[in-house]
Amino acid sequence: MIELTPEQRRAVEQGEPVRVVDPTTHGAYVVVRAEVFEGIANASQPPAQGTAPDIAPNILRSMQAYWRELPELLKTRRNQGKWVAYHGEERVGVGADDVSLIRELLRRAVPEDAYYLATIRPREVPPWEPEEVEPLGDQHLEDS
């Protein structure tokens, strides 16, 4: 296990990468927070087949985690109407508003295309699923 110096720890906590060199091989490495690395690693993966192509892969992954946990979140009555943030599979937090959650995401240096914010409420159709729309039939729209 490698221990960071206090200076390295501060830099990583502020979202800055820390460059280190192996004294034996002289190989260079970069130390970043795990969340930052996961965001970078996941961004390089193509979206799963059959998913919405207009949703960034990391946002989609975060959305799917929210939808998997939504039934459990709804069991706690005090959660309803609150905000929740997901980064990948991780629930970042639940809050009364989105501002505190966004601050936490920024503190963790989570990129904009790697998280999902939502209000906790019952929903029928996930946003990445196609939604069936009733045809208008013989109705015509008139210009005003």
C-alpha positions in Angstrom: 0.0 0.0 0.0 1.4 3.4 -1.0 0.8 6.3 1.4 0.3 9.8 0.0 2.2 12.8 1.5 0.1 15.5 3.0 0.7 17.7 -0.1 -0.3 14.9 -2.5 -3.4 14.2 -0.5 -4.5 17.9 -0.6 -3.9 18.0 -4.4 -5.9 14.8 -5.0 -8.8 16.0 -2.7 -8.9 19.2 -4.7 -9.3 17.2 -7.9 -5.8 17.7 -9.2 -3.9 14.7 -10.5 -0.6 13.8 -8.8 2.2 12.5 -11.0 4.5 9.8 -9.3 7.5 7.9 -10.6 8.5 4.3 -9.8 12.1 4.6 -8.7 12.9 1.0 -10.0 11.3 1.1 -13.4 11.1 4.9 -13.8 7.6 4.4 -15.1 5.3 7.5 -14.6 1.9 7.1 -13.0 -0.9 9.5 -12.2 -2.9 9.3 -9.0 -6.5 10.6 -9.1 -9.6 10.0 -6.9 -11.3 6.7 -7.7 -14.5 8.5 -8.8 -12.5 10.5 -11.4 -10.8 7.4 -12.7 -14.1 5.5 -13.0 -15.6 8.5 -14.9 -12.7 8.4 -17.4 -12.8 4.6 -17.7 -16.5 4.5 -18.2 -16.5 7.4 -20.7 -14.3 5.3 -23.0 -16.8 2.4 -23.1 -19.4 2.4 -25.8 -23.1 2.5 -24.7 -24.8 -0.9 -24.3 -26.8 -2.2 -27.3 -30.5 -1.1 -27.3 -29.9 2.0 -25.1 -30.8 5.6 -26.0 -27.9 6.8 -28.2 -28.6 10.5 -27.3 -27.8 9.9 -23.6 -24.1 10.0 -22.6 -23.1 6.5 -21.4 -22.1 7.6 -17.9 -25.3 9.5 -17.4 -27.3 6.5 -18.6 -25.4 4.3 -16.1 -26.2 6.7 -13.3 -29.9 6.8 -14.4 -30.1 3.1 -14.4 -28.7 2.9 -10.9 -31.4 5.5 -9.8 -34.1 3.4 -11.4 -32.9 0.2 -9.7 -32.9 1.9 -6.3 -36.1 4.0 -6.8 -38.5 1.4 -5.2 -36.3 1.3 -2.1 -36.0 5.1 -2.0 -39.8 5.4 -2.2 -40.2 3.1 0.8 -38.9 5.9 3.1 -41.7 8.5 3.1 -39.3 11.4 4.1 -37.4 10.8 0.8 -40.3 11.6 -1.4 -39.9 14.9 -3.2 -36.2 15.2 -2.2 -33.4 15.3 -4.7 -30.9 12.4 -5.3 -27.7 12.3 -7.2 -26.0 9.3 -8.7 -22.5 8.9 -10.1 -22.3 5.6 -11.9 -23.5 2.9 -9.5 -23.0 5.1 -6.5 -25.7 7.2 -4.7 -23.8 10.4 -4.0 -26.6 11.6 -1.6 -30.1 12.7 -1.0 -30.9 16.3 -0.3 -33.7 18.9 0.1 -32.4 20.6 -3.0 -30.1 20.0 -6.0 -27.6 22.7 -5.0 -26.0 20.8 -2.1 -25.7 17.7 -4.3 -24.2 19.6 -7.2 -21.6 21.1 -4.7 -20.7 17.6 -3.6 -20.4 16.4 -7.3 -18.1 19.4 -8.0 -16.1 18.7 -4.8 -15.6 15.1 -6.1 -14.6 16.5 -9.6 -17.4 14.5 -11.3 -17.7 15.6 -14.9 -21.1 16.9 -16.1 -21.6 13.9 -18.4 -21.1 11.4 -15.6 -23.9 12.0 -13.1 -27.7 12.1 -12.8 -29.9 14.3 -10.6 -33.6 13.5 -10.0 -36.4 14.1 -7.6 -37.5 11.0 -5.7 -41.1 10.4 -6.9 -43.0 7.5 -8.4 -42.5 7.2 -12.2 -43.8 4.8 -14.7 -41.3 4.8 -17.6 -37.5 5.3 -17.5 -36.4 8.3 -19.6 -34.3 6.1 -21.9 -37.2 3.8 -22.8 -39.3 4.7 -25.8 -42.7 6.0 -24.8 -45.9 5.1 -26.7 -47.9 8.0 -27.8 -51.6 7.8 -28.6 -52.2 8.7 -32.3 -54.3 11.9 -32.9 -56.6 10.1 -35.3 -58.9 12.4 -37.3 -58.2 15.5 -35.1 -56.5 18.3 -36.9 -54.5 21.1 -35.4 -55.6 24.6 -36.5 -53.2 27.5 -36.9 -54.1 30.3 -34.6 
